[in-house]
Amino acid sequence: MSLSIEKELRNLIRTGKYVIGTRQTLKLLKTGKLKLVIMAKNTPPETKARVRYYARLGNVPIIEYEGTSVDLGSALGKPFVASMIGVIDEGTSKILSLIE
């Protein structure tokens, strides 16, 4: 699954709409504008709990990324760490089909 999520993330970056970071992701999650949340596995437990709570309220799926926030930032092609991203529009990527 790891390889396909990397490929779909690159496709999402090219063709979709997304936000990077906890603050922006939570803001859009609360307003119901996200289709998916991708969270790094080393996201702090209290942050994970808040995101899961709002995701459950809005019926938004969460993918737990197997790498750290450094790996997620690299997968996005960004020179900084990213603990989570919120997908607004998946573009031509099939990232929503990766949900178990």
C-alpha positions as CSV (number, residue, x, y, z in Angstrom):
1,M,0.0,0.0,0.0
2,S,2.9,2.4,0.8
3,L,4.0,2.6,-2.8
4,S,0.5,3.3,-4.1
5,I,-0.1,6.0,-1.5
6,E,3.1,7.7,-2.5
7,K,2.1,7.6,-6.2
8,E,-1.4,8.9,-5.4
9,L,0.0,11.7,-3.2
10,R,2.2,12.9,-6.0
11,N,-0.9,12.8,-8.3
12,L,-2.9,14.7,-5.7
13,I,-0.3,17.4,-5.4
14,R,-0.3,17.9,-9.2
15,T,-4.0,17.8,-9.9
16,G,-6.0,18.2,-6.6
17,K,-6.7,20.7,-3.9
18,Y,-5.4,20.2,-0.4
19,V,-4.2,21.9,2.8
20,I,-1.0,21.0,4.7
21,G,-0.8,21.2,8.5
22,T,-2.9,20.5,11.6
23,R,-4.4,24.0,11.9
24,Q,-5.7,24.3,8.4
25,T,-6.9,20.6,8.3
26,L,-8.8,21.0,11.6
27,K,-10.4,24.3,10.4
28,L,-11.7,22.7,7.2
29,L,-12.7,19.5,9.0
30,K,-14.9,21.6,11.3
31,T,-16.6,23.4,8.4
32,G,-17.2,20.1,6.5
33,K,-15.0,20.9,3.4
34,L,-12.7,17.9,3.5
35,K,-13.1,14.5,1.8
36,L,-10.1,12.8,3.5
37,V,-7.5,13.4,6.1
38,I,-4.0,11.8,5.9
39,M,-2.1,11.8,9.2
40,A,1.5,10.8,9.9
41,K,2.0,8.0,12.4
42,N,4.0,10.3,14.8
43,T,1.3,12.9,15.1
44,P,0.8,13.7,18.8
45,P,-1.9,11.5,20.4
46,E,-4.0,14.5,21.6
47,T,-4.0,16.0,18.0
48,K,-4.9,12.6,16.6
49,A,-7.8,12.4,19.0
50,R,-9.1,15.9,18.1
51,V,-8.9,15.1,14.3
52,R,-10.6,11.7,14.8
53,Y,-13.4,13.3,16.8
54,Y,-14.2,16.0,14.1
55,A,-13.7,13.4,11.3
56,R,-16.2,11.1,12.9
57,L,-18.7,14.0,13.3
58,G,-18.3,14.9,9.6
59,N,-18.0,11.3,8.4
60,V,-14.6,12.0,6.9
61,P,-12.2,9.0,6.4
62,I,-8.7,9.1,7.8
63,I,-5.6,7.4,6.4
64,E,-2.8,6.9,8.8
65,Y,0.4,7.4,6.8
66,E,3.0,4.7,7.7
67,G,5.9,7.2,7.8
68,T,6.7,10.1,10.1
69,S,5.8,13.7,9.5
70,V,9.3,14.1,7.9
71,D,8.4,11.3,5.5
72,L,5.0,12.8,4.7
73,G,6.6,16.2,4.0
74,S,9.1,14.5,1.6
75,A,6.3,12.5,-0.1
76,L,4.5,15.8,-0.7
77,G,7.7,17.2,-2.2
78,K,8.0,19.9,0.5
79,P,11.1,20.9,2.3
80,F,9.4,20.8,5.7
81,V,7.6,18.4,8.0
82,A,3.9,17.8,7.5
83,S,2.0,16.0,10.2
84,M,-1.2,15.9,8.2
85,I,-2.9,16.9,5.0
86,G,-6.5,17.5,4.3
87,V,-7.9,16.6,0.9
88,I,-10.4,19.1,-0.5
89,D,-10.5,17.7,-4.0
90,E,-8.7,14.6,-5.1
91,G,-8.2,15.8,-8.7
92,T,-7.3,12.8,-11.0
93,S,-5.7,10.9,-8.1
94,K,-7.4,7.7,-6.8
95,I,-6.4,8.5,-3.2
96,L,-10.0,8.0,-2.0
97,S,-9.9,4.4,-3.2
98,L,-7.1,3.6,-0.8
99,I,-9.4,3.8,2.2
100,E,-9.8,0.4,3.8
